[in-house]
Amino acid sequence: MSHEDYPWRLRLHHKGYASVLVERRGRWIRFDPYDAPEGDDVSVLTWTETERCRGVIQAIGEGKRPTVVATPPTRMWLSAKGAVDDCSPGGKVDKVKIDAIEYQPVPYATAPEAVFKAKAALMNPRLALSRLKGRAEKPKGNPWR
């Protein structure tokens, strides 16, 4: 769905969680879409956390072929789930250059958080195993901005 007659130059919508929708003339750009992208929108994934990839995975499950900008390991991981149109970071999508700069995130767990997470895992081991399994299936890499 092309939005050539869109009345604004640029409009940003926070769509919940980490998801941001950039509305503009041409294809809309969805950063970390929580819901499946519509039409020919471009999805930019900044990391492989479940909430950031959820919309693209949902679209693949529905038989759509979303256009995805992500790091190479993330694109390969998504391609194993179904068909996606790959766009490499650093390239242009509809005259918009999308670059990826990796950064080192805050450490996963500080000492107090580690104690809290260990206690939670002991209280609900099935949930902990489910989370570990989901994390093991995802590609490794740092988020990018």
C-alpha positions in Angstrom: 0.0 0.0 0.0 1.7 3.2 -1.1 0.8 6.4 0.7 1.7 8.9 -2.0 -1.2 11.2 -1.1 -0.3 11.2 2.6 -1.1 14.7 4.0 1.9 15.0 6.4 5.6 15.1 5.7 6.4 12.8 8.6 4.4 11.5 11.5 5.6 9.2 14.4 3.3 6.9 16.3 4.4 4.9 19.4 2.5 1.6 18.9 3.2 0.1 22.3 6.2 -1.9 23.6 9.3 -1.0 21.5 7.2 -0.4 18.3 7.3 2.9 16.5 5.5 3.6 13.2 7.0 6.3 10.9 4.2 7.5 8.6 5.3 9.4 5.4 4.7 9.5 1.7 5.6 6.2 0.2 6.0 3.0 2.2 5.6 3.4 6.0 8.5 2.2 8.2 7.8 0.2 11.3 10.6 -0.1 13.9 10.3 -3.3 15.9 6.6 -4.0 15.0 4.6 -5.7 17.7 1.7 -6.3 15.3 2.0 -7.7 11.7 3.0 -5.0 9.2 0.3 -4.0 6.8 0.6 -4.0 3.0 4.2 -3.3 1.8 5.4 -1.5 5.0 9.1 -1.8 5.8 10.0 -3.4 9.1 13.2 -2.5 10.8 14.3 -4.9 13.6 16.8 -3.4 16.1 17.3 -6.6 18.1 16.0 -10.2 18.4 14.0 -9.8 21.6 10.6 -11.5 21.2 8.6 -8.2 21.5 10.7 -6.6 18.8 10.3 -9.5 16.2 6.7 -10.5 17.1 5.0 -8.6 14.2 7.3 -9.9 11.5 7.1 -13.5 12.8 3.3 -13.1 12.9 3.3 -11.8 9.2 5.5 -14.7 8.1 3.0 -17.1 9.9 0.1 -15.5 7.9 1.9 -16.3 4.7 2.9 -12.7 4.0 6.4 -11.8 2.7 7.4 -8.7 4.8 10.2 -6.4 3.8 12.7 -6.5 6.7 15.8 -4.5 7.5 17.9 -6.3 10.2 21.3 -7.6 10.9 22.4 -10.5 8.8 22.0 -13.1 11.6 18.5 -11.9 12.3 17.5 -12.0 8.6 18.9 -15.5 8.2 17.0 -16.6 11.4 13.7 -15.0 10.0 14.3 -16.6 6.5 14.3 -20.0 8.2 10.8 -19.3 9.5 9.5 -18.2 6.1 9.9 -15.9 3.1 11.0 -12.3 3.8 12.3 -9.6 1.4 15.8 -8.8 2.8 17.2 -5.3 3.0 20.7 -4.8 4.4 21.4 -2.1 6.9 23.3 0.7 5.2 21.2 0.5 2.1 18.3 2.7 0.9 14.6 1.9 1.2 12.5 4.3 -0.9 15.2 7.0 -0.8 15.6 6.6 3.0 19.0 5.4 4.1 18.8 3.0 7.1 22.1 2.4 8.9 22.9 0.1 11.7 25.3 0.9 14.5 25.8 -1.9 17.0 26.2 -1.0 20.7 26.8 -3.0 23.9 23.6 -3.1 26.0 23.5 -2.7 29.7 24.5 -6.1 31.3 21.6 -8.5 31.4 21.5 -8.9 35.2 23.0 -7.0 38.0 23.6 -9.0 41.3 20.2 -8.1 42.8 18.5 -8.9 39.5 20.3 -12.3 39.3 19.0 -13.2 42.8 15.5 -12.2 41.8 15.6 -14.1 38.5 17.0 -17.2 40.2 14.2 -17.1 42.7 11.6 -16.7 40.0 13.1 -19.6 38.0 12.9 -21.9 41.1 9.3 -20.8 41.7 8.3 -21.4 38.1 10.8 -23.7 36.3 8.6 -24.4 33.3 8.5 -20.7 32.4 12.2 -20.4 33.0 12.9 -23.4 30.6 10.5 -21.9 28.0 12.4 -18.6 28.1 15.8 -20.3 27.8 14.6 -22.4 24.9 13.3 -19.3 23.1 16.5 -17.4 23.7 18.6 -20.4 22.4 16.7 -20.4 19.1 17.5 -16.7 18.4 20.6 -15.5 16.7 23.3 -13.9 18.8 24.3 -10.3 18.4 24.0 -6.8 20.0 21.1 -4.4 19.3 21.7 -1.5 17.0 20.6 2.1 16.9 
